[in-house]
């Protein structure tokens, strides 16, 4: 019997490039889907005849209602070692093994700074004007040296963002519910006395928190109103941490200088979504994890997980 493996959201059609699937050729047929399935019905129909599924990050939910419609599914592999949109209890009850892969924090760190620098120096606007015959110099860049970078979260990614900020000569402050002065001191960062103090005193605010009950909607209209009109907000973490309607209102009304966003409530964004046309917004299509090295990890270790499963060896069980 030959097994079938579905690779979801392979938008660039590169899953076959970043891993050697030939080791599975005699036992597994691999099918990549380059288009996103937007509904559970579409997913259930597309995956009905597959034994294995590879899914990227937390874009595709696998609730009990979907898992119950996939009786053939045996192995679900998610990139990364944490996934909040898979119903692990339902998977276990249905005999589905859920495993993961390693993931590097370097690509989202680098994209955070790409967005921040792009906003600060008006890169998109100036580049577009140069190419289109527009005005020669139309913006005045925001300085980083001597300015304050406020970090919501000082974990694996936030702490590395802090190090880059310090290298630029910025004053770096941080806050989260559990952040201690000892942790802040470890990275040469000032511990903000409160979320409100961090927001009101920062020139750049970057979000680096995990999504959970305490962080969902953490930045709403009241919090965004605390930002300086010259401040920039960067979110490469999770869209739901920032109230999207409140952010759109702040951008349209010019209450903040701009925002750099890589994560959205709905992904991929529908063609008419207001985030596609918002002013003062530098947006990227969830590229935080998308890099050569990460894709080699994701797809290479997905192959390893499938091989291990077929051979009865241990797999990387998702935490």
Secondary structure, DSSP 4 states (H G I P E B T S, - for coil): --EEEEE---TTS-TTTSS-GGGGTTTEEEEE--S---SHHHHHHHHTT-SEEEE-TTSS-B-HHHHTT-TT--EEEESSS--TTB-HHHHHHTT-EEEE----SHHHHHHHHHHHHHHHTTHHHHHHHHHHT--S----PPP-TTPEEEEE--STTHHHHHHHHHHTT-EEEEE-TT--HHHHHHTT-EEPS-HHHHHHH-SEEEE----STTTTT-B-HHHHTTS-TT-EEEE-S-GGGB-HHHHHHHHHTTSSSEEEE---SSSSPPTT-GGGT-TTEEE-SS-TT-SHHHHHHHHHHHHHHHHHHHHT----B--
